[in-house]
Amino acid sequence: MKENSMAKAPLPNFITDDGQMKIYPSNKMTIFKSEGPTHVLKGVHSHTNYEFVIARSAIEGFILDGKRIDFLPNQMVAIDSEQKHGTNFLITGIEFINIQFEREFFQEVMYAIYKSKTMVINHDVITLDETVIELIQQYISEYESKQPGYFLILEQLSVTIAIRLLRMLMNDKPAMLGDVDDIIDYMKKNIESVFSLDTISFQHKMSKSSIIRKFKETAGMTPYDYFLELKIGKSLGLLNEPNKKIIEIAMECGFKNHSHFSKVFKKATGLTPKDYRKKILFMNK
């Protein structure tokens, strides 16, 4: 590895070293550290990086997936890739450390440890491990001193810090890495209900962005589309029962009315429920 590979733009590149924030970029990770009390502008955004916000003073009014979070010094909030976060008003007089990892790098570390490339985040704050603070201080010291070989140490520290943060998340929430199968089981048991990503997120302690991405990675579709497929699959079996009315099947499978059921069913099968039933009954004669 060449030393000049460290000469890269920090993550994210819209934060500048303006005297209020010190920036410590490395190959796969960047640390942002406030220099005394600073401010955070109003606004909610998302990005592909994995982000960890560590409070060095009390922080009130942080927004994560639409929910307000307040946290104290030495507490941390983890932010998933593409998860919306920010604040709904100007926050002033706070001190914090922000760690951001490139998505591909952090997912590689996750997969090496937990055989999953999806980190599932809930909205709780986590009390920081002192070991992580020491590693951050070591990282900053190496970056500032730039002794021979410092770029290799920064690369090693990036991996070590990522592992330590993942361990904290896993120890704090044993089910932090969710399983699509668990959500599918939940969908099957609640197939008559209206789809709600908020409810699924709450029930499984997973961010909505994680659920969507994980379904796309493993099932090739969004959780909503998968839920519709489950509903259609159940309705196919019920349509084989000639004494069941189509409206009864629609209600039993969680469709809001006959028209909605027919529209979704035809899109999935090319036939209306009525035509499908006629075809099945004719074939069974």
Salt bridges, closest charged atoms under 4 A:
ASP17 OD2 - LYS22 NZ 3.91
GLU35 OE2 - LYS33 NZ 3.38
GLU51 OE1 - HIS47 NE2 2.76
GLU51 OE1 - HIS85 NE2 3.04
ASP65 OD2 - HIS123 NE2 3.98
ASP70 OD1 - ARG68 NE 3.16
ASP80 OD1 - ARG213 NH2 3.54
GLU82 OE2 - ARG103 NH1 2.86
GLU102 OE2 - LYS8 NZ 2.95
GLU102 OE1 - LYS28 NZ 3.59
ASP124 OD2 - LYS173 NZ 3.06
ASP198 OD1 - LYS208 NZ 2.92
GLU217 OE2 - ARG213 NE 3.89
GLU252 OE1 - LYS244 NZ 3.14
